[in-house]
C-alpha cells in the first residue's frame, strides 16, 4: 500500500469513491507522473508539479495550478474557484471529463515549459 492509498482510506467510503475516480483519471491521462504526498495531499509530478487533490468536509479540492483554472474558466463557472484551485462539492457527481481535459492540458503545458 502506498501513501496515497493510506490518504484515501482516512475518509468515508463515499468520499473514497470520488478520490479513486479522480486518481484514476489522473493516472490514465498522466501515466508517467510520479505519485507522492506533498503539502499533505496526493500530488502528481511530471516535469514539475502537475496536479494535486484533497478531500475536505464538504468538497474535494483539485489544484491544477493557476493556468489550469484560467484555461477552463468558462467550463468551471458552476464551481467555486480561486487562483489555482477548484472545489467540487461532495453532494454532486465529479465532472470527470473536465478533470481529464485539465490533466491533459497540464501535461502538455509541463512538456512545453519544462
N, C-alpha and C positions, 0 to 999 in steps of 0.2 A: 504494500500500500504506500502511495506517495503522499506528500504533504497536501496536495490539492484534494485528494480523496478524504483525508482527515479533516480538512477545512469544510468540505461539503457535509460530512456526517454530523457536524455541530448543529445543523439546522433541522427544523421539522421536515417530515417526508415530502410534503407538497412543495416546499422550497427546494429541497434536494432535487426534485424532478426538474425544476426550472434551471437550476445551476448546471445539472447534467446536460440539459438541452443547449445552453449557451456554450458549454465546454465542447460539446460535440460539433457544433457549428464552427467554432474556432479551429478545432483540430482538423476538420475536413478542409477548411479553406486556408489553413496555415500549418500544414503538417510538418514543416521544417522548423517551426517555432519551438523554443525551449520553454517548458512549463516550470514555474517556480512560484514561491510565495515572496512577494515584495510588498512593502507597505502594509503587511498583514492581510493581503488579498491575493487570489490567483492572478498571476501575471504571465504574459506571453512575450518572449523576447525573440526578435528576428531583426538583425541589423539595428538594434536598439529596441526600446520599448515599443511593443505593438499595441496591445490592449490589456486592460485589467477588468475584473468584475468583482463585485462583493454583494453579499446579502445583508439586508437591514430589516428592521421590524415590519416595515410596510412596503418596501420596494427593493429592487435589485439595481445597484449602480453599475453602469457599464462605462468604461473610461477609454475612449479611442483617441485621446489627445485632442487638442482644440481643432485641428484640421479635420478630424473625423466627424466632429459635431457640425462644424461650419459647412462642410461639403454636402451634408444631408439635411441641412436646416429645414427645408420645406417638408421633407418626409417625417421629420421629427416634431412637427408642430403640435402633435397630440400629446407629447411627453414633456415633462419638466426637464430642462437642460440648463447647463451653465457652461463656462468656457471649455472644459474638457470632459464633461460628464453628462450622462443621460440617466434618467430614472424611469424604470419600468415597474409599474405597480404590481404587487403580488396578486391583486384581485383580477388581473387581466392576463390574457394569453400573451406570450412573448412574440414580438414581431421578428421571427427567426429569419425570414427572407431579408429584412432590412439589416439585421445584425450580420448576416452573410455578406451583404454588399459593403457594409462598413469595414469588415475584416479584410475583404479583398482589396478595398481601396487603401487601407493602411499597409498591407503587404506591398502593393505596388509603390506606394509613397516611400516606404523604407528602402525598397530596392533602388529607387532613383536617387535618394538622398544620402544613403549610407553605403 
